[in-house]
């Protein structure tokens, strides 16, 4: 069978050792749109993302991509007990919790476990959790993610459940928009995700899309950056964690509308398509930014 939960759930996916530099951080920030607005090249606040030196800060979402940042092959799907095709897969959800501000360069060791598989009937949801530690064993961050595998449900597993994030009925404390550039996916793929779904028109068409789509993690980073800039004075060190569910497709050229509400223990938000025929279509839901 394509998915065997008895083999997959609880499987140790091993430990990956990786390193990153200031140049990687700069490229990542550019990939999620930092420095793209008029005047950002002269703005001290914007340059905290895009200029190497003592003022450079690291948006916590970088920790999600740091382990695979230097890979140039499409992401492997050799998960124990899971025989699945890359064309069937989209990112389902992502979260990261950081123990403190991420260093602008360093080495870490990420240990990953396949924790659960949900059977949604026409699809499967596969969950992984990982912990990144420094050489001395100090925990740097924790990640949890899911992938949505179309056509691989129906194996008799648990459906799973999750409590949706309820947004306040009051006016958002922040409403902003970001225009996704035509080359955004081509730039972001240099951050370690060479899935052809985001670059190859023929591959995207075979997967059921009219054109290559933006990486879900690029949208994830864009939303975190917009919330950080708009509600936390652009201070990445104030972010303790960030989570969201990938709720829809973004194409290069789309505009993303980000809304955020301050809560007692952090920020909740949403991201949707702004204007055009798909105005209001969801991009990222269940958005939660926790404070450090």
C-alpha positions in Angstrom: 0.0 0.0 0.0 1.2 3.5 -0.7 1.0 4.5 3.0 1.5 2.1 5.9 0.9 4.0 9.2 2.3 1.1 11.2 5.7 1.7 9.6 5.5 5.5 9.3 4.2 6.8 12.6 7.0 7.3 15.1 9.7 6.8 12.5 13.0 8.5 13.3 14.0 10.5 10.2 17.5 11.0 11.5 19.6 14.0 12.4 20.8 16.5 9.8 23.8 18.8 10.5 23.8 22.1 8.6 25.4 25.5 8.7 24.3 29.0 7.5 25.9 32.3 6.9 24.9 36.0 6.8 24.6 35.6 3.0 22.0 32.9 3.4 20.0 35.1 5.8 20.1 38.0 3.3 19.0 35.8 0.4 16.1 34.4 2.5 14.9 37.9 3.5 15.1 39.0 -0.2 13.2 35.9 -1.2 10.3 36.8 1.1 10.1 40.4 -0.2 12.2 42.3 2.3 13.6 45.5 0.7 11.1 45.5 -2.2 9.2 48.6 -1.3 10.2 52.1 -2.6 12.7 53.6 -0.2 13.6 50.4 1.5 17.2 50.7 0.2 17.6 53.8 2.4 15.4 52.7 5.3 17.3 51.6 8.5 14.3 49.5 9.5 14.3 47.6 6.1 18.0 47.3 6.0 17.9 45.2 9.2 16.8 42.4 6.9 19.0 43.1 3.9 22.3 44.6 4.9 25.0 42.4 6.5 26.7 43.8 9.6 26.0 44.3 13.3 22.3 45.4 12.8 21.3 42.4 10.7 18.5 40.4 12.3 17.0 37.0 11.5 13.3 36.5 11.0 12.5 33.2 12.9 10.9 31.6 9.8 14.4 31.3 8.5 14.9 28.4 10.9 12.3 26.4 8.9 14.4 26.5 5.7 17.9 26.7 7.1 18.5 22.8 7.2 17.9 22.5 3.5 19.0 25.9 2.3 22.0 24.7 0.2 20.2 21.8 -1.5 19.7 22.0 -5.2 17.7 18.8 -5.9 13.9 18.7 -5.5 12.9 17.8 -1.9 13.1 14.0 -1.4 10.0 12.1 -0.2 11.6 8.9 1.0 9.6 8.8 4.2 9.3 5.4 5.9 6.0 3.7 5.0 5.1 6.4 2.5 5.3 5.7 -1.2 4.1 9.1 -2.6 4.7 11.3 -5.7 6.1 14.8 -5.4 3.4 16.0 -7.8 0.7 15.0 -5.3 2.1 17.0 -2.5 1.4 20.5 -1.2 2.5 22.0 2.1 -0.3 21.8 4.7 0.8 23.7 7.7 4.0 25.0 9.4 5.0 26.2 12.8 8.3 27.2 14.5 9.1 28.1 18.1 12.5 29.7 18.8 14.4 29.7 22.1 15.8 33.2 21.4 17.0 35.4 18.5 18.5 33.3 15.8 22.2 33.9 15.1 23.1 35.4 11.7 25.5 32.5 11.1 26.1 29.1 12.8 25.8 25.4 12.8 23.0 23.2 14.2 21.7 19.7 14.3 18.1 19.0 13.4 16.5 15.7 14.7 13.2 14.9 13.0 10.4 12.4 13.8 7.4 11.4 11.7 4.7 11.9 14.3 1.3 11.2 12.7 -0.7 10.5 9.6 -4.3 11.6 9.1 -6.7 9.9 6.7 -8.9 12.5 5.0 -10.5 10.1 2.6 -9.2 11.6 -0.7 -5.9 12.7 0.8 -3.5 12.0 3.6 -1.9 14.5 6.0 1.6 13.6 7.1 3.1 15.3 10.2 6.7 15.8 11.2 8.3 17.4 14.2 11.9 18.5 14.6 14.3 20.0 17.2 17.4 22.0 16.2 20.2 22.2 18.7 23.6 23.9 18.8 26.9 21.9 19.1 26.7 22.1 22.9 23.1 20.7 22.9 21.4 23.9 23.5 18.0 24.0 21.9 17.7 26.7 19.2 14.2 26.1 17.8 11.4 23.5 17.2 9.4 23.0 14.0 6.2 21.1 13.3 4.8 20.7 9.8 2.4 18.8 7.7 2.2 17.9 4.0 -1.1 17.3 2.2 -0.9 14.3 -0.2 -3.7 14.2 -2.7 -5.1 10.8 -3.7 -3.4 8.9 -0.8 -6.3 8.7 1.7 -8.7 5.9 2.3 -6.2 3.6 4.2 -8.4 3.5 7.3 -6.4 5.8 9.6 -7.6 8.5 12.0 -9.0 11.6 10.4 -7.4 13.9 12.9 -8.7 17.3 14.1 -7.5 20.8 14.9 -9.1 23.7 16.6 -9.3 26.7 14.1 -8.0 30.1 15.2 -11.0 32.4 15.8 -10.3 35.9 14.6 -11.7 38.8 16.6 -14.8 40.5 15.3 -13.3 44.0 15.8 -11.4 46.0 13.2 -7.8 44.6 12.6 -5.0 46.5 14.2 -3.1 46.0 10.9 -4.2 45.7 7.3 -1.4 45.7 4.7 -0.8 44.4 1.2 2.3 42.9 -0.5 2.6 42.5 -4.3 4.2 39.2 -5.2 6.8 39.9 -7.9 6.7 37.9 -11.2 10.1 36.4 -10.3 9.3 35.8 -6.6 9.1 32.0 -6.8 12.2 31.8 -9.0 14.1 33.8 -6.4 12.7 31.9 -3.4 13.6 28.5 -4.9 17.2 29.5 -4.3 16.5 29.1 -0.6 16.6 25.4 -0.9 13.3 24.3 -2.4 13.7 23.3 -6.0 10.3 21.6 -6.4 9.5 22.2 -10.1 5.9 22.9 -9.2 7.1 26.5 -8.5 9.2 27.0 -11.6 8.4 24.6 -14.4 5.1 25.4 -16.3 4.8 21.9 -17.7 5.2 20.3 -14.3 2.7 22.7 -12.8 0.2 21.9 -15.5 0.6 18.2 -15.0 -0.1 18.8 -11.3 -3.3 20.6 -12.1 -2.3 24.2 -11.9 -2.4 26.7 -14.8 1.0 28.1 -13.9 3.8 27.6 -11.4 2.7 28.6 -7.9 4.5 30.4 -5.1 6.0 28.3 -2.4 3.8 28.0 0.6 6.8 28.8 2.8 7.4 32.0 0.9 3.9 33.2 1.7 4.5 32.1 5.3 7.6 34.2 5.5 5.9 37.2 3.8 3.1 37.1 6.3 5.4 36.9 9.3 7.5 39.8 7.9 4.5 42.0 7.3 3.1 41.3 10.8 6.5 41.9 12.4 7.0 45.1 10.6 3.4 46.4 11.1 2.8 45.4 14.7 6.2 44.7 16.3 8.2 47.7 15.1 10.1 45.4 12.7 11.9 43.8 15.6 12.3 40.1 14.8 13.6 39.4 18.3 10.1 40.0 19.6 8.8 36.9 17.7 8.8 33.8 19.9 6.9 31.6 17.4 4.8 31.6 14.2 2.3 29.1 12.8 -0.1 29.0 10.0 -2.2 26.7 7.8 -1.7 26.9 4.0 -5.2 27.6 2.8 -4.9 28.5 -0.8 -2.7 29.1 -3.8 -0.7 32.2 -4.6 0.6 32.9 -8.1 3.5 35.3 -8.9 1.9 38.6 -9.7 -0.9 38.2 -7.0 -1.3 40.7 -4.2 -1.5 39.3 -0.6 -3.6 41.1 2.0 -2.4 40.6 5.5 -4.6 41.4 8.6 -3.4 41.2 12.2 -5.0 41.6 15.6 -3.1 42.2 18.8 -4.0 39.8 21.6 -2.8 39.5 25.2 -0.2 36.9 24.4 0.6 37.6 20.8 -1.0 38.3 17.4 -3.5 36.4 15.3 -4.0 37.0 11.7 -5.0 36.0 8.2 -3.8 36.3 4.6 -6.0 36.5 1.5 -5.7 37.4 -2.1 -6.3 41.1 -2.7 -8.2 42.3 -5.8 -8.6 40.5 -9.1 -10.9 37.6 -9.9 -9.8 35.7 -6.7 -10.2 38.6 -4.3 -10.7 37.3 -0.8 -9.4 33.8 -1.6 -7.5 32.4 1.4 -3.7 32.2 1.5 -2.8 31.5 5.1 -5.2 30.7 7.9 -4.9 29.9 11.6 -2.1 32.5 11.8 -0.6 32.8 15.2 2.4 34.9 16.2 3.6 34.3 19.7 5.8 36.8 21.5 9.2 36.0 22.9 
